Amino acid sequence: MTGHADRAADGTGDARGRGDTDGTGGPDTGRPGLAPRAGLAGRLDRWRALGSRYALLPLRIFLGVTFVYAAFDKLTDSAFFAASGTGSIGETMTGVRDTSAVPALVDLALKSPAGFGYAIAFGELAVGLGILVGLFGRVAALGGALISLSLWLTVSWQVDPYYLGNDLAYLMAWLPLVLAGTSVLSLDRLLAERRRTR
């Protein structure tokens, strides 16, 4: 008959014969010093992990849809690309020239209002699609942040108090995606997994 000392010596249990080798007083769980959480606590842990993983997805969808919509709104409005006239990019830039934080940027836009308008529209479209499908997510988010920054320093700079302007809010909204990227439900993740399996 095998004694307590024998069981302790051959690694099948402790000297009291309980068969626990992880120090928790129970069967070895593979997590030294940690017992598995069960019941409600375990489910809460799983929900917290899931929430953390997908926390930025609503923001990503909102920004992507908004920028795609803004791009199509500009591209389907012929008046927007005119050098002057109601609703034109030229009229907007002329109106904010003296109140902007960077007048030189406004002057650059006024050299070719149509070109500047198309650059903004196609930039918004590329950024919106990129962040929606998660392709080059950090690059797309950085592009969105730069567009928002340029509009804040020019078009929205004179808004007082500052929190009534929307471009600064968009700039701040892009920054978490610049830092975190698009790691879930994205082409970036799919491509990364494919590279790892090669």
MDTraj code that builds the backbone (N, CA, C; nanometers):
import mdtraj as md
import numpy as np

residues = "MET THR GLY HIS ALA ASP ARG ALA ALA ASP GLY THR GLY ASP ALA ARG GLY ARG GLY ASP THR ASP GLY THR GLY GLY PRO ASP THR GLY ARG PRO GLY LEU ALA PRO ARG ALA GLY LEU ALA GLY ARG LEU ASP ARG TRP ARG ALA LEU GLY SER ARG TYR ALA LEU LEU PRO LEU ARG ILE PHE LEU GLY VAL THR PHE VAL TYR ALA ALA PHE ASP LYS LEU THR ASP SER ALA PHE PHE ALA ALA SER GLY THR GLY SER ILE GLY GLU THR MET THR GLY VAL ARG ASP THR SER ALA VAL PRO ALA LEU VAL ASP LEU ALA LEU LYS SER PRO ALA GLY PHE GLY TYR ALA ILE ALA PHE GLY GLU LEU ALA VAL GLY LEU GLY ILE LEU VAL GLY LEU PHE GLY ARG VAL ALA ALA LEU GLY GLY ALA LEU ILE SER LEU SER LEU TRP LEU THR VAL SER TRP GLN VAL ASP PRO TYR TYR LEU GLY ASN ASP LEU ALA TYR LEU MET ALA TRP LEU PRO LEU VAL LEU ALA GLY THR SER VAL LEU SER LEU ASP ARG LEU LEU ALA GLU ARG ARG ARG THR ARG".split()
xyz = np.array([
    [0.0856, -0.1195, 0.0000],
    [0.0000, 0.0000, 0.0000],
    [0.0886, 0.1238, 0.0000],
    [0.0550, 0.2177, -0.0826],
    [0.1353, 0.3395, -0.0932],
    [0.0986, 0.4345, 0.0186],
    [0.1952, 0.4896, 0.0862],
    [0.1705, 0.5802, 0.1974],
    [0.1700, 0.7240, 0.1542],
    [0.1379, 0.8126, 0.2537],
    [0.1359, 0.9562, 0.2251],
    [0.2694, 1.0044, 0.1744],
    [0.3750, 0.9575, 0.2376],
    [0.5083, 1.0037, 0.1986],
    [0.5401, 0.9637, 0.0560],
    [0.4929, 0.8401, 0.0173],
    [0.5178, 0.7951, -0.1200],
    [0.4456, 0.8839, -0.2199],
    [0.3206, 0.9200, -0.1910],
    [0.2461, 1.0045, -0.2841],
    [0.3102, 1.1418, -0.2975],
    [0.3584, 1.1947, -0.1855],
    [0.4256, 1.3248, -0.1911],
    [0.5532, 1.3171, -0.2714],
    [0.6211, 1.2018, -0.2601],
    [0.7504, 1.1892, -0.3264],
    [0.7368, 1.1705, -0.4764],
    [0.6302, 1.0993, -0.5192],
    [0.6201, 1.0732, -0.6631],
    [0.5426, 1.1787, -0.7392],
    [0.5001, 1.2895, -0.6715],
    [0.4399, 1.4027, -0.7411],
    [0.2942, 1.3866, -0.7706],
    [0.2269, 1.2854, -0.7131],
    [0.0844, 1.2680, -0.7412],
    [-0.0033, 1.3373, -0.6406],
    [0.0535, 1.3961, -0.5413],
    [-0.0274, 1.4653, -0.4418],
    [0.0594, 1.5190, -0.3318],
    [-0.0059, 1.5765, -0.2264],
    [0.0706, 1.6273, -0.1142],
    [0.0757, 1.5212, -0.0062],
    [0.1403, 1.5554, 0.1025],
    [0.1609, 1.4594, 0.2107],
    [0.0311, 1.4214, 0.2771],
    [-0.0762, 1.4971, 0.2591],
    [-0.2048, 1.4644, 0.3190],
    [-0.2900, 1.3806, 0.2258],
    [-0.2375, 1.3520, 0.1051],
    [-0.3065, 1.2614, 0.0141],
    [-0.4260, 1.3216, -0.0547],
    [-0.4322, 1.4561, -0.0682],
    [-0.5499, 1.5172, -0.1297],
    [-0.5405, 1.5214, -0.2817],
    [-0.4209, 1.4990, -0.3350],
    [-0.4063, 1.4984, -0.4808],
    [-0.3999, 1.6364, -0.5416],
    [-0.3787, 1.7435, -0.4619],
    [-0.3681, 1.8768, -0.5210],
    [-0.2229, 1.9114, -0.5385],
    [-0.1866, 1.9512, -0.6585],
    [-0.0476, 1.9847, -0.6890],
    [-0.0305, 2.1298, -0.7267],
    [-0.1389, 2.2062, -0.7252],
    [-0.1269, 2.3469, -0.7637],
    [-0.1382, 2.4401, -0.6458],
    [-0.1486, 2.3870, -0.5249],
    [-0.1488, 2.4711, -0.4062],
    [-0.2804, 2.5355, -0.3757],
    [-0.3898, 2.4941, -0.4418],
    [-0.5194, 2.5571, -0.4173],
    [-0.6100, 2.4723, -0.3317],
    [-0.5647, 2.3519, -0.2964],
    [-0.6485, 2.2645, -0.2166],
    [-0.7435, 2.1823, -0.3006],
    [-0.7300, 2.1844, -0.4313],
    [-0.8173, 2.1098, -0.5207],
    [-0.7376, 2.0542, -0.6357],
    [-0.8031, 1.9973, -0.7331],
    [-0.7321, 1.9421, -0.8487],
    [-0.6543, 2.0496, -0.9224],
    [-0.5482, 2.0079, -0.9854],
    [-0.4647, 2.1001, -1.0628],
    [-0.5460, 2.1587, -1.1770],
    [-0.5567, 2.2926, -1.1824],
    [-0.6352, 2.3600, -1.2866],
    [-0.5493, 2.4084, -1.4015],
    [-0.4147, 2.3953, -1.3874],
    [-0.3280, 2.4509, -1.4905],
    [-0.3035, 2.5985, -1.4700],
    [-0.3587, 2.6586, -1.3650],
    [-0.3395, 2.8003, -1.3319],
    [-0.2844, 2.8064, -1.1906],
    [-0.1519, 2.7961, -1.1722],
    [-0.0928, 2.7909, -1.0380],
    [-0.1401, 2.9056, -0.9508],
    [-0.1940, 2.8702, -0.8342],
    [-0.2363, 2.9703, -0.7375],
    [-0.3699, 3.0328, -0.7675],
    [-0.4354, 2.9959, -0.8792],
    [-0.5623, 3.0571, -0.9169],
    [-0.6669, 2.9496, -0.9402],
    [-0.7785, 2.9621, -0.8734],
    [-0.8898, 2.8709, -0.8968],
    [-0.9807, 2.9314, -1.0026],
    [-1.0379, 2.8507, -1.0902],
    [-1.1273, 2.9054, -1.1931],
    [-1.2505, 2.9681, -1.1316],
    [-1.2913, 3.0839, -1.1852],
    [-1.4131, 3.1503, -1.1393],
    [-1.5318, 3.0875, -1.2103],
    [-1.6359, 3.0630, -1.1346],
    [-1.7520, 2.9954, -1.1915],
    [-1.8768, 3.0770, -1.1651],
    [-1.9857, 3.0357, -1.2289],
    [-2.1138, 3.0991, -1.2042],
    [-2.1195, 3.2407, -1.2561],
    [-2.1863, 3.3277, -1.1809],
    [-2.2085, 3.4657, -1.2229],
    [-2.0776, 3.5413, -1.2398],
    [-1.9827, 3.5193, -1.1478],
    [-1.8544, 3.5897, -1.1564],
    [-1.7814, 3.5548, -1.2853],
    [-1.7851, 3.4271, -1.3231],
    [-1.7196, 3.3863, -1.4466],
    [-1.7841, 3.4477, -1.5691],
    [-1.9176, 3.4519, -1.5691],
    [-1.9878, 3.5126, -1.6828],
    [-1.9585, 3.6617, -1.6924],
    [-1.9511, 3.7289, -1.5767],
    [-1.9180, 3.8717, -1.5772],
    [-1.7783, 3.8955, -1.6323],
    [-1.6852, 3.8075, -1.5963],
    [-1.5492, 3.8195, -1.6492],
    [-1.5482, 3.8072, -1.8009],
    [-1.6259, 3.7119, -1.8521],
    [-1.6303, 3.6930, -1.9977],
    [-1.6938, 3.8130, -2.0669],
    [-1.7991, 3.8696, -2.0071],
    [-1.8639, 3.9872, -2.0657],
    [-1.7706, 4.1078, -2.0635],
    [-1.6941, 4.1217, -1.9543],
    [-1.5983, 4.2334, -1.9478],
    [-1.4924, 4.2193, -2.0570],
    [-1.4420, 4.0983, -2.0743],
    [-1.3408, 4.0755, -2.1777],
    [-1.3974, 4.1039, -2.3166],
    [-1.5211, 4.0596, -2.3401],
    [-1.5855, 4.0841, -2.4691],
    [-1.6092, 4.2329, -2.4913],
    [-1.6539, 4.3026, -2.3865],
    [-1.6770, 4.4460, -2.3969],
    [-1.5494, 4.5226, -2.4261],
    [-1.4399, 4.4823, -2.3607],
    [-1.3120, 4.5492, -2.3847],
    [-1.2648, 4.5276, -2.5280],
    [-1.2877, 4.4073, -2.5784],
    [-1.2414, 4.3752, -2.7135],
    [-1.3142, 4.4571, -2.8193],
    [-1.4436, 4.4765, -2.8015],
    [-1.5247, 4.5450, -2.9028],
    [-1.5587, 4.6893, -2.8648],
    [-1.4890, 4.7450, -2.7670],
    [-1.5248, 4.8773, -2.7145],
    [-1.5211, 4.9868, -2.8204],
    [-1.4269, 4.9793, -2.9126],
    [-1.4108, 5.0855, -3.0124],
    [-1.4914, 5.0618, -3.1398],
    [-1.5593, 4.9484, -3.1496],
    [-1.6325, 4.9180, -3.2724],
    [-1.7460, 5.0170, -3.3005],
    [-1.8284, 5.0565, -3.2019],
    [-1.9332, 5.1559, -3.2304],
    [-1.8768, 5.2888, -3.2805],
    [-1.7665, 5.3334, -3.2200],
    [-1.7032, 5.4580, -3.2634],
    [-1.6516, 5.4447, -3.4060],
    [-1.5923, 5.3320, -3.4347],
    [-1.5388, 5.3070, -3.5688],
    [-1.6497, 5.3085, -3.6740],
    [-1.7618, 5.2444, -3.6454],
    [-1.8740, 5.2420, -3.7399],
    [-1.9309, 5.3823, -3.7597],
    [-1.9468, 5.4560, -3.6492],
    [-2.0014, 5.5916, -3.6593],
    [-1.9122, 5.6812, -3.7444],
    [-1.7831, 5.6811, -3.7173],
    [-1.6921, 5.7672, -3.7924],
    [-1.6852, 5.7250, -3.9390],
    [-1.6816, 5.5953, -3.9647],
    [-1.6758, 5.5479, -4.1020],
    [-1.7980, 5.5884, -4.1823],
    [-1.9157, 5.5634, -4.1273],
    [-2.0399, 5.5985, -4.1967],
    [-2.0498, 5.7495, -4.2159],
    [-2.0140, 5.8262, -4.1129],
    [-2.0241, 5.9720, -4.1199],
    [-1.9328, 6.0295, -4.2275],
    [-1.8096, 5.9810, -4.2352],
    [-1.7161, 6.0356, -4.3332],
    [-1.7525, 5.9925, -4.4754],
    [-1.8021, 5.8707, -4.4929],
    [-1.8483, 5.8290, -4.6256],
    [-1.9678, 5.9137, -4.6681],
    [-2.0600, 5.9366, -4.5761],
    [-2.1774, 6.0192, -4.6068],
    [-2.1352, 6.1619, -4.6414],
    [-2.0422, 6.2178, -4.5628],
    [-1.9953, 6.3541, -4.5891],
    [-1.9300, 6.3637, -4.7265],
    [-1.8553, 6.2604, -4.7647],
    [-1.7899, 6.2603, -4.8956],
    [-1.8924, 6.2598, -5.0083],
    [-1.9917, 6.1710, -5.0001],
    [-2.0939, 6.1649, -5.1054],
    [-2.1794, 6.2914, -5.1080],
    [-2.2007, 6.3511, -4.9923],
    [-2.2766, 6.4758, -4.9861],
    [-2.2060, 6.5858, -5.0648],
    [-2.0737, 6.5899, -5.0554],
    [-1.9961, 6.6896, -5.1298],
    [-1.9904, 6.6549, -5.2787],
    [-1.9632, 6.5279, -5.3087],
    [-1.9442, 6.4870, -5.4478],
    [-2.0714, 6.4980, -5.5315],
    [-2.1852, 6.4947, -5.4671],
    [-2.3123, 6.5052, -5.5408],
    [-2.3686, 6.6469, -5.5412],
    [-2.2922, 6.7418, -5.4868],
    [-2.3358, 6.8818, -5.4826],
    [-2.2423, 6.9643, -5.5702],
    [-2.2847, 6.9952, -5.6904],
    [-2.1986, 7.0684, -5.7839],
    [-2.1638, 7.2076, -5.7332],
    [-2.2520, 7.2675, -5.6543],
    [-2.2256, 7.4022, -5.6031],
    [-2.1093, 7.4035, -5.5048],
    [-2.0836, 7.2917, -5.4398],
    [-1.9790, 7.2873, -5.3374],
    [-1.8418, 7.3174, -5.3954],
    [-1.8142, 7.2737, -5.5175],
    [-1.6806, 7.2865, -5.5756],
    [-1.6588, 7.4186, -5.6490],
    [-1.7558, 7.5073, -5.6467],
    [-1.7416, 7.6363, -5.7148],
    [-1.6497, 7.7288, -5.6359],
    [-1.5902, 7.8239, -5.7077],
    [-1.5012, 7.9199, -5.6429],
    [-1.5778, 8.0254, -5.5649],
    [-1.7044, 8.0435, -5.5962],
    [-1.7869, 8.1416, -5.5257],
    [-1.9327, 8.0986, -5.5353],
    [-2.0157, 8.1659, -5.4572],
    [-2.1576, 8.1332, -5.4590],
    [-2.2015, 8.0642, -5.3317],
    [-2.3307, 8.0642, -5.3079],
    [-2.3861, 8.0063, -5.1866],
    [-2.3541, 7.8574, -5.1762],
    [-2.3010, 7.8185, -5.0620],
    [-2.2704, 7.6779, -5.0374],
    [-2.1420, 7.6283, -5.0980],
    [-2.0644, 7.7173, -5.1602],
    [-1.9409, 7.6739, -5.2257],
    [-1.8253, 7.6704, -5.1271],
    [-1.7253, 7.5875, -5.1581],
    [-1.6057, 7.5802, -5.0755],
    [-1.5297, 7.7120, -5.0803],
    [-1.5353, 7.7800, -5.1969],
    [-1.4685, 7.9092, -5.2091],
    [-1.5284, 8.0128, -5.1170],
    [-1.6609, 8.0190, -5.1107],
    [-1.7273, 8.1141, -5.0221],
    [-1.6975, 8.0826, -4.8758],
    [-1.6968, 7.9548, -4.8417],
    [-1.6683, 7.9148, -4.7036],
    [-1.5279, 7.9562, -4.6628],
    [-1.4298, 7.9280, -4.7480],
    [-1.2912, 7.9608, -4.7154],
    [-1.2691, 8.1121, -4.7082],
    [-1.3331, 8.1856, -4.7973],
    [-1.3212, 8.3317, -4.7936],
    [-1.3796, 8.3874, -4.6646],
    [-1.4898, 8.3297, -4.6208],
    [-1.5561, 8.3785, -4.5005],
    [-1.4797, 8.3528, -4.3723],
    [-1.3956, 8.2491, -4.3708],
    [-1.3240, 8.2153, -4.2461],
    [-1.1771, 8.2564, -4.2517],
    [-1.1364, 8.3185, -4.3602],
    [-0.9940, 8.3477, -4.3781],
    [-0.9364, 8.4305, -4.2635],
    [-1.0058, 8.5354, -4.2219],
    [-0.9523, 8.6270, -4.1207],
    [-0.9700, 8.5761, -3.9779],
    [-1.0473, 8.4715, -3.9582],
    [-1.0703, 8.4196, -3.8225],
    [-1.0056, 8.2835, -3.8003],
    [-0.9417, 8.2292, -3.9013],
    [-0.8822, 8.0963, -3.8873],
    [-0.7519, 8.1038, -3.8089],
    [-0.7114, 7.9891, -3.7541],
    [-0.5853, 7.9831, -3.6799],
    [-0.4655, 7.9809, -3.7738],
    [-0.4861, 7.9323, -3.8960],
    [-0.3772, 7.9224, -3.9934],
    [-0.4243, 7.9843, -4.1252],
    [-0.4183, 8.1184, -4.1383],
    [-0.4632, 8.1837, -4.2622],
    [-0.3907, 8.1333, -4.3865],
    [-0.2645, 8.0920, -4.3708],
    [-0.1890, 8.0426, -4.4863],
    [-0.2534, 7.9176, -4.5453],
    [-0.3120, 7.8345, -4.4601],
    [-0.3797, 7.7148, -4.5092],
    [-0.5045, 7.7516, -4.5892],
    [-0.5753, 7.8549, -4.5430],
    [-0.6929, 7.9028, -4.6163],
    [-0.6499, 7.9626, -4.7503],
    [-0.5412, 8.0403, -4.7496],
    [-0.4912, 8.0980, -4.8747],
    [-0.4546, 7.9886, -4.9748],
    [-0.3960, 7.8799, -4.9249],
    [-0.3614, 7.7677, -5.0119],
    [-0.4872, 7.7062, -5.0732],
    [-0.5909, 7.6927, -4.9926],
    [-0.7175, 7.6375, -5.0428],
    [-0.7808, 7.7296, -5.1461],
    [-0.7679, 7.8614, -5.1253],
    [-0.8303, 7.9577, -5.2160],
    [-0.7596, 7.9660, -5.3512],
    [-0.6365, 7.9149, -5.3605],
    [-0.5680, 7.9122, -5.4899],
    [-0.6385, 7.8181, -5.5869],
    [-0.6993, 7.7143, -5.5333],
    [-0.7765, 7.6206, -5.6156],
    [-0.8891, 7.5633, -5.5299],
    [-0.9973, 7.6388, -5.5147],
    [-1.1071, 7.5920, -5.4294],
    [-1.1617, 7.4560, -5.4717],
    [-1.1759, 7.4344, -5.6017],
    [-1.2283, 7.3061, -5.6488],
    [-1.1329, 7.1919, -5.6140],
    [-1.0033, 7.2150, -5.6352],
    [-0.9044, 7.1125, -5.6022],
    [-0.9042, 7.0790, -5.4542],
    [-0.9147, 7.1830, -5.3706],
    [-0.9191, 7.1616, -5.2264],
    [-1.0458, 7.0857, -5.1876],
    [-1.1569, 7.1223, -5.2505],
    [-1.2831, 7.0548, -5.2215],
    [-1.2791, 6.9077, -5.2582],
    [-1.2234, 6.8763, -5.3757],
    [-1.2127, 6.7359, -5.4170],
    [-1.1165, 6.6593, -5.3261],
    [-1.0093, 6.7243, -5.2833],
    [-0.9149, 6.6585, -5.1926],
    [-0.9828, 6.6213, -5.0612],
    [-1.0628, 6.7128, -5.0077],
    [-1.1356, 6.6849, -4.8838],
    [-1.2364, 6.5722, -4.9054],
    [-1.3123, 6.5794, -5.0143],
    [-1.4173, 6.4800, -5.0399],
    [-1.3596, 6.3402, -5.0586],
    [-1.2582, 6.3274, -5.1435],
    [-1.2004, 6.1949, -5.1668],
    [-1.1210, 6.1469, -5.0453],
    [-1.0639, 6.2407, -4.9710],
    [-0.9978, 6.2029, -4.8463],
    [-1.0963, 6.1455, -4.7463],
    [-1.2107, 6.2101, -4.7325],
    [-1.3146, 6.1595, -4.6428],
    [-1.3645, 6.0225, -4.6873],
    [-1.3787, 6.0038, -4.8179],
    [-1.4262, 5.8753, -4.8698],
    [-1.3255, 5.7638, -4.8406],
    [-1.1980, 5.7901, -4.8664],
    [-1.0951, 5.6891, -4.8413],
    [-1.0853, 5.6558, -4.6930],
    [-1.0885, 5.7583, -4.6100],
    [-1.0813, 5.7380, -4.4653],
    [-1.2022, 5.6593, -4.4154],
    [-1.3204, 5.6985, -4.4606],
    [-1.4419, 5.6314, -4.4152],
    [-1.4457, 5.4849, -4.4534],
    [-1.4137, 5.4547, -4.5799],
    [-1.4133, 5.3156, -4.6242],
    [-1.3037, 5.2355, -4.5544],
    [-1.1864, 5.2956, -4.5391],
    [-1.0758, 5.2262, -4.4741],
    [-1.1065, 5.1875, -4.3309],
    [-1.1690, 5.2793, -4.2568],
    [-1.1978, 5.2502, -4.1160],
    [-1.3154, 5.1542, -4.1028],
    [-1.4093, 5.1578, -4.1968],
    [-1.5239, 5.0658, -4.1916],
    [-1.4816, 4.9210, -4.2136],
    [-1.3991, 4.8975, -4.3149],
    [-1.3570, 4.7601, -4.3439],
    [-1.2319, 4.7214, -4.2663],
    [-1.1706, 4.8186, -4.1988],
    [-1.0527, 4.7890, -4.1189],
    [-0.9300, 4.7573, -4.2015],
    [-0.9086, 4.8323, -4.3079],
    [-0.7903, 4.8143, -4.3921],
    [-0.6947, 4.9306, -4.3687],
    [-0.5723, 4.8990, -4.3232],
    [-0.4771, 5.0024, -4.2810],
    [-0.5467, 5.0956, -4.1816],
    [-0.6011, 5.0357, -4.0775],
    [-0.6859, 5.1084, -3.9829],
    [-0.6198, 5.2294, -3.9202],
    [-0.4956, 5.2140, -3.8749],
    [-0.4279, 5.3275, -3.8109],
    [-0.4006, 5.4391, -3.9113],
    [-0.3667, 5.4020, -4.0340],
    [-0.3423, 5.5027, -4.1379],
    [-0.4717, 5.5774, -4.1691],
    [-0.5816, 5.5030, -4.1815],
    [-0.7116, 5.5658, -4.2080],
    [-0.7510, 5.6587, -4.0941],
    [-0.7301, 5.6131, -3.9702],
    [-0.7645, 5.6963, -3.8548],
    [-0.6778, 5.8215, -3.8498],
    [-0.5506, 5.8078, -3.8839],
    [-0.4621, 5.9242, -3.8876],
    [-0.5079, 6.0220, -3.9953],
    [-0.5496, 5.9698, -4.1105],
    [-0.6027, 6.0565, -4.2155],
    [-0.7265, 6.1307, -4.1700],
    [-0.8169, 6.0600, -4.1016],
    [-0.9364, 6.1249, -4.0484],
    [-0.9029, 6.2321, -3.9474],
    [-0.8034, 6.2038, -3.8628],
    [-0.7620, 6.3024, -3.7630],
    [-0.7033, 6.4269, -3.8294],
    [-0.6253, 6.4083, -3.9356],
    [-0.5648, 6.5228, -4.0051],
    [-0.6701, 6.6063, -4.0771],
    [-0.7689, 6.5405, -4.1379],
    [-0.8783, 6.6151, -4.2012],
    [-0.9532, 6.6972, -4.0970],
    [-0.9852, 6.6339, -3.9846],
    [-1.0577, 6.7039, -3.8779],
    [-0.9748, 6.8180, -3.8209],
    [-0.8440, 6.7959, -3.8061],
    [-0.7560, 6.9007, -3.7547],
    [-0.7530, 7.0200, -3.8495],
    [-0.7410, 6.9941, -3.9799],
    [-0.7347, 7.1048, -4.0762],
    [-0.8655, 7.1834, -4.0782],
    [-0.9779, 7.1137, -4.0675],
    [-1.1072, 7.1835, -4.0654],
    [-1.1270, 7.2603, -3.9350],
    [-1.0768, 7.2058, -3.8252],
    [-1.0882, 7.2765, -3.6969],
    [-1.0062, 7.4054, -3.6990],
    [-0.8850, 7.3988, -3.7536],
    [-0.7973, 7.5161, -3.7556],
    [-0.8425, 7.6221, -3.8549],
    [-0.9299, 7.5865, -3.9465],
    [-0.9762, 7.6823, -4.0475],
    [-1.1246, 7.7151, -4.0313],
    [-1.2101, 7.6208, -4.0629],
    [-1.3542, 7.6469, -4.0662],
    [-1.4135, 7.6651, -3.9269],
    [-1.3721, 7.5831, -3.8307],
    [-1.4366, 7.5825, -3.6985],
    [-1.3639, 7.6646, -3.5931],
    [-1.2510, 7.7237, -3.6279],
    [-1.1688, 7.7892, -3.5265],
    [-1.2416, 7.9034, -3.4566],
    [-1.3274, 7.9752, -3.5279],
    [-1.3924, 8.0929, -3.4709],
    [-1.5134, 8.0577, -3.3847],
    [-1.5522, 7.9314, -3.3793],
    [-1.6695, 7.8917, -3.3003],
    [-1.6406, 7.9128, -3.1521],
    [-1.7305, 7.9830, -3.0841],
    [-1.7117, 8.0147, -2.9423],
    [-1.8441, 7.9970, -2.8677],
    [-1.8436, 7.9174, -2.7614],
    [-1.7330, 7.8406, -2.7039],
    [-1.6929, 7.7223, -2.7918],
    [-1.5717, 7.6763, -2.7712],
    [-1.5115, 7.5778, -2.8619],
    [-1.5915, 7.4487, -2.8724],
    [-1.6637, 7.4126, -2.7653],
    [-1.7315, 7.2822, -2.7664],
    [-1.8557, 7.2800, -2.8558],
    [-1.8934, 7.3945, -2.9121],
    [-2.0049, 7.3967, -3.0067],
    [-1.9613, 7.3569, -3.1478],
    [-1.8314, 7.3598, -3.1728],
    [-1.7805, 7.3158, -3.3029],
    [-1.7658, 7.1645, -3.3061],
    [-1.7877, 7.1041, -3.4233],
    [-1.7822, 6.9575, -3.4294],
    [-1.6475, 6.9020, -3.4731],
    [-1.5645, 6.9818, -3.5387],
    [-1.4398, 6.9275, -3.5920],
    [-1.3410, 6.8884, -3.4827],
    [-1.3366, 6.9631, -3.3733],
    [-1.2496, 6.9262, -3.2619],
    [-1.2960, 6.7947, -3.1998],
    [-1.4267, 6.7768, -3.1887],
    [-1.4801, 6.6511, -3.1347],
    [-1.4435, 6.5333, -3.2251],
    [-1.4522, 6.5529, -3.3567],
    [-1.4123, 6.4468, -3.4493],
    [-1.2632, 6.4161, -3.4361],
    [-1.1827, 6.5191, -3.4204],
    [-1.0388, 6.4985, -3.4023],
    [-1.0118, 6.4108, -3.2809],
    [-1.0756, 6.4425, -3.1683],
    [-1.0569, 6.3633, -3.0470],
    [-1.1103, 6.2208, -3.0644],
    [-1.2176, 6.2056, -3.1418],
    [-1.2760, 6.0727, -3.1634],
    [-1.1845, 5.9831, -3.2462],
    [-1.1057, 6.0436, -3.3349],
    [-1.0160, 5.9632, -3.4177],
    [-0.8953, 5.9121, -3.3400],
    [-0.8536, 5.9831, -3.2373],
    [-0.7282, 5.9490, -3.1697],
    [-0.7256, 5.8089, -3.1091],
    [-0.8332, 5.7609, -3.0430],
    [-0.8288, 5.6226, -2.9923],
    [-0.8051, 5.5193, -3.1019],
    [-0.8587, 5.5439, -3.2217],
    [-0.8382, 5.4506, -3.3319],
    [-0.6975, 5.4620, -3.3894],
    [-0.6382, 5.5809, -3.3820],
    [-0.4976, 5.5951, -3.4207],
    [-0.4106, 5.5101, -3.3285],
    [-0.4418, 5.5114, -3.1994],
    [-0.3625, 5.4376, -3.1010],
    [-0.3885, 5.2875, -3.1061],
    [-0.5151, 5.2482, -3.1189],
    [-0.5511, 5.1067, -3.1069],
    [-0.5617, 5.0340, -3.2401],
    [-0.5854, 5.1060, -3.3490],
    [-0.6048, 5.0406, -3.4769],
    [-0.7402, 4.9716, -3.4867],
    [-0.7529, 4.8832, -3.5846],
    [-0.8787, 4.8109, -3.6077],
    [-0.8507, 4.6616, -3.5951],
    [-0.8470, 4.6142, -3.4719],
    [-0.8028, 4.4770, -3.4468],
    [-0.9147, 4.3740, -3.4527],
    [-1.0411, 4.4161, -3.4567],
    [-1.1517, 4.3199, -3.4621],
    [-1.2397, 4.3487, -3.5837],
    [-1.2953, 4.2417, -3.6403],
    [-1.3838, 4.2529, -3.7568],
    [-1.3217, 4.3424, -3.8638],
    [-1.1997, 4.3098, -3.9027],
    [-1.1277, 4.3969, -3.9952],
    [-1.0441, 4.3156, -4.0926],
    [-1.0163, 4.3757, -4.2075],
    [-0.9254, 4.3141, -4.3035],
    [-0.7832, 4.3109, -4.2497],
    [-0.7475, 4.4088, -4.1679],
    [-0.6145, 4.4084, -4.1067],
    [-0.5925, 4.2803, -4.0268],
    [-0.6904, 4.2422, -3.9457],
    [-0.6790, 4.1206, -3.8646],
    [-0.6744, 3.9963, -3.9535],
    [-0.7595, 3.9937, -4.0572],
    [-0.7620, 3.8798, -4.1485],
    [-0.6277, 3.8617, -4.2177],
    [-0.5695, 3.9707, -4.2643],
    [-0.4403, 3.9631, -4.3322],
    [-0.3295, 3.9215, -4.2364],
    [-0.3356, 3.9704, -4.1112],
    [-0.2349, 3.9331, -4.0118],
    [-0.2423, 3.7840, -3.9805],
    [-0.3630, 3.7298, -3.9670],
    [-0.3785, 3.5869, -3.9400],
    [-0.3306, 3.5030, -4.0573],
    [-0.3546, 3.5511, -4.1788],
    [-0.3091, 3.4778, -4.2969],
    [-0.1573, 3.4759, -4.3046],
    [-0.0940, 3.5865, -4.2678],
    [0.0532, 3.5898, -4.2683],
    [0.1108, 3.4941, -4.1649],
    [0.0437, 3.4819, -4.0488],
    [0.0944, 3.3932, -3.9437],
    [0.0833, 3.2461, -3.9821],
    [-0.0138, 3.2112, -4.0645],
    [-0.0333, 3.0707, -4.1011],
    [0.0546, 3.0271, -4.2173],
    [0.1239, 3.1177, -4.2788],
    [0.2111, 3.0814, -4.3913],
    [0.3406, 3.0185, -4.3404],
])
top = md.Topology()
chain = top.add_chain()
for i, resn in enumerate(residues, 1):
    res = top.add_residue(resn, chain, resSeq=i)
    for name in ("N", "CA", "C"):
        top.add_atom(name, md.element.get_by_symbol(name[0]), res)
traj = md.Trajectory(xyz[None], top)
